[in-house]
Amino acid sequence: MNLSLPTYSSFRDVTKTLQAQPNLELQINPNGINASLNHSHWYSYSVELRTGLSFSVVEADFQKSFYLTADTAGCFLLRFTFCLSGKFNLRFEPAKEELPITAGNSYLGALNGEIALASEFMPLQKLILVRVDIDPLLFKFLIGDRFYALPADLRQILASHGSGCCWQSGPISPAVNVILHQLLNCPYQDTIRQLYLEGKVLELMALQANQFTESTKLIPMARRLKSDDIERIYHAKQILLNNLINPPSLTDLARQVSINDFKLKQGFRQVFGTTVFGYLHQHRMEQALLMLRSTEMTVTQVAQAIGYANPSQFSAAFKKKFGVLPKTMKAQGI
């Protein structure tokens, strides 16, 4: 299936285009679209949080390849994209560049001027995207002096000094993953829901802006990681996440991914901005937060699930991380 949109990121234009498609089962409300064709499904909804700031979710399940093109004429936009499941390729014309969007990664993109975008969605997969669109001028106001720590090509586009597009990418951190989960499972309705979503979106952008400004800090050439070393670092991260209760030692982890422990420690700091076991601790705490908020597990059960034999030690670590005891959070439904 092929769709061509006249304007990038326009809910109204997406609706008109879909309504013109033959044999398309379509349900539309003021904020969402639910479309089905030949056992393929596309569901999306968007919430305008304030002027110049919106939050949207896309869930899709394609049985065949799906192509979406968009013309960005007159578009001046900053977009945060979080891919939670699936993958697709984003192509830029006339530069003929391609950016793979893959699960577990986040992307910060700036657009200014006439650039044709083409998205190729792969068949037989579940795609879940969370997107935040913000007016560049509003973003510059919110980020303040940190604007000058952004990559130079991104600053140039946001300052309206250059046309084109640029993208920064990086892994979705455990802290960001928690916020995405909260956005997708908002417990409130009406105006409280609006307030809750805006607060979470602003927190999300703060974390992402910090990640992308931190990633621009120069690393001496001799200390930069090779691509195969980066793959080993990600493999080591996955081993840690798969062994929360009984994680390997640093030496054993380095051996499992065929890298020396010095490079493993150095690489973790470069890729994830923390130590190996700092990353493990952060992930444990974020998982504990998710369990306390979304399950009926007791504090003791949560502590055991993330590798703490002593609930008191878990409670102390949790309070140090989040400023509240886990039993208090559980009791008050914070």
N, C-alpha and C positions, 0 to 999 in steps of 0.2 A: 504494500500500500504506500502511496506517495501523497504527501500533503505539502502545499506551498502557502506560506503565510505572508501577507503584505507588510506586517509590522511585527518586529520582535517583541515578545513579552506583552502582548495585548490580549486580555481575556476575551474582549468583544470580537476581535478578529479571529481568534481560535474558534469561538462559537460559530461565527458565520461560515467559516471554512468547513467545519465539521457538518453543519446543517446542510451544506451543499453536496455532501457525499452520498451516492446512492447506496442502498442496502445497509445503511448504518443505523443501528439501534442507539438512540441518543436520549439521555436524560440531562436536563440543564436546570440549575437553580442559580440565584444571583451570585453564588460564590464557587460553585462546583460544576464539573462536567463528568458524566459517566457514559462512555461510548463502548460499543461492542460490534465486531465485524468478524465473521468466520472464526469464531471461538477465540479471537484476540480481544483484549480488554484494555481500556485506558480510563483511569480515574484520576481526577485532579481537583484540588480546591485551593482557593486563594483567600487570604484575609488581609485587607488594608489596615495596618496598625495606626498609621498617621500619614499625613501628606508626605509622599516621597519615601515611604517605608512599607513594604509588604512581605508577607510570609506565605509560602505555598508548598504543597506536597503533590507529588506525582507518583502514582502506582500503576504499573502496566505489566501485562503478560501477553507477549506476542507469539503467535504461532508461525508467523512468517516475518521476513525482514520488513522493517518499517522505516520510511525515509521522511524526514521533516525538514523543510527548508524555510528560511526566514530572511527577509530583507531588513537591514538595520538602518535604513535611511532616516536621518534626523534623530537617531536614538543615542542618548547619552546616559549610560547606565553602569552601575556597579552591582555585581551579582556574586553572592556566596552560594556555592552548590555543595551539597553533602550527598554522596552516593552510599546508601546503606545496603543495597543489594543490586546485583546485575552489573551490566556495563554497556557502554555505547561509544561510538566515535563521533567527535565534533570536528567538522572541517571548516576551514576559513578560506573564503575566496575574496580577492583574486590571489592571495598569497600562497594558496595550495598547501597550507599547513594543516596538520591533523593532531588533535589532542584526544587520547583515550581517556574516557571517564570510567573509573573502575571502583568496585565496592571497597569500602574501608578508607576512602580518601576524600579530601575536601579540596575545593577549588575557589579561588578568588579571581574573578574576571572583570575587566573594564572594557567598555565599548564606547566608541565615539566616532561617528561618521558612517559612511556607506560601506558595509561589509556584508557579504552574503554568508550566512551560516547554514550548514547542512548537517543534520544529525542522522546517523545510521544506527538504528536499534536492532540488536541481534535477536533472532527467534529463540523460542523454547527457554525462556528465562523470566524470572520475576525481577522487575526493576522498581526500586524505591528511591526516590530523590526528595530531599528537602532543600528548598531554595529560599534565599532572602535577597530581595531586590531593594536597593537604596539609592536615592538620588545622590550623585557624587558630592554635591555642595553640602548636603546634610551630613554625609559621612565625614567630610573635611572638618565641619564644625564640631562634630562629636569627638573625633579623634584628636583634635587640637595639635599640639606640637609633635605628636608621634607621627603625623603625616610625613614629616621629613625623614623618618626612618624607613618608609616604604621603599621598595625597589624603584630605581630611577624611571624605568619605562612606565610603571604604573602611575607614578607621580605626574609624569608628563601628560598622560591622557586625562587624569583627574583634574589637572590644572587647566584643561581646555587648550593646551598648547600643541596638541598633536592628535591627528585622527588615527584610527586603527583600533587594535585590540591587543590585550596582553593578559596572560593568565599565570597565576602562581598556584602551586599544588603542594599538598602535604598530607600525611596520615591523619585520620580522625583520632584525636587524643581521647583517653578515657573520660576526662572532664567534659569535653565536647559531646561525647556519646551520651552522657547522662542528660545533658540539656536537650539533645535531640529526642531522647526517649520521653522527657517531660513535655516537650512540644507536641509530640504525637499522641500523648495520653493526658491531655489537659483535663483536670477534674472539675473545671468550673464552666459556667454558662454566662451568656449575655455580657454585660459590661465588665464583670469581674474576669471573665475569660479573656476579653480584649486586653485588659490591664496585665493579666498574667502572661499572655503571649508576648506582649511588647517588652515586658521586663526580661523574659527569657531570651528573646531575639537580641536585645541590646547586650545581654551577658554573653551570648553566643558570638556576636561580632567582636566584643572586647577580647575574648579568648583567641579568636581567629586573627584579629589584627595584631595581637601580641606575637602569635606564632609566626606570622609572615614578616613582621618587622625583625624579630629575633633571627629568622633564617637568613636575613640579608647581611648579618654581621660577617665580616671577612674572616676566612679561615686560611692560614698559611698554606701555600701550595703543597708543601711537603706532608701536611697532615690531612689533606683531603682524601676521602675514601674513594676507592675504585668501585665500579658498579657491582662486581661480584662480591666485594666486601659488604656493600649495602644490602645485597640479597641475604647474606649470612646474618647480618644484624636483624633483619626482619624475621628470618627463620628463628633466631634466638628469642626474639620477642614472642613468637607464637608458641615456642616450647614453654616459656614462662607462663603464658596464659592458659596453656593446657595442663599445667601442673601447679595450680594455686595452692593446693593443700601441702604438697611436698615438692617444692621447687628444687632444681639441681643447684649445686654449688657453682660459683663463678668458673672455676677450673673445669668442672664437668660440662657446663654449658658451652664454654669455648671449644672443648673437645668435640662436642656433638655437632657443632656447626663448622668445624675445621678452620678455626681462627685462633690466634693466640689471645690470652686473656687481656693483655694490654690493649690490643686493637679493639677487642670487644668492649672494654670500658670506654675507650676513646670514641668508638663509633656510636655507642648508645647516647653519649652526651651530644654528639653532632646531629644525630638523626632525631632523637626524642627529647633532647634538652634536659636530661636527668641521668642519674646513674642506673645501672641495671636493676638493683634492688629498690632504688627510689621509684622506678617505673612500676615494679611489681607491687610495692606498697600502695602507690597511687591507684593502681587498677583494683587491688583488693578493696580499698576504701570505697571506690566508686561502685563496685559490684555490691558491696554491703549496703550502700545507700539505695540502690535499685531494689534489692531484696526487701529491705525494711519498708519501702514505699509501695511495692507492688505485689507482695506475697503475705501470707499469714504466718510466716516463719517467726519464731521467737528470736530474741537477741542471741541466746546461746546457740541456737541452730545456725544463725547467720555467721556467728563467729567461727563455728566449726566448718562451715561450708567454704570459707575463704582461708582456712589454714591456721586459725587461732585455737590452741588447746585451752587457753585460759580466757574466759569471757571478760574478766576484769581488765586484762591487758588490751583486749579488743576495744572495750569501752573507752579506755584512756586514749588509745590511738585514734579512735573515731572522733572523740571530742576535740582532740588536738587538730584534726583535719577540718572538721565542720563547725566547731564551736558549740556543739550540743551533744548530750549523751544519747546513745542509740535508743535507750528505753524511753527517754523523753520524746524523741522524734516519733517513736512507734505509738506511744500513748496519745500524743496530741495530733497525729496525722500530719506533721509538718511536711 
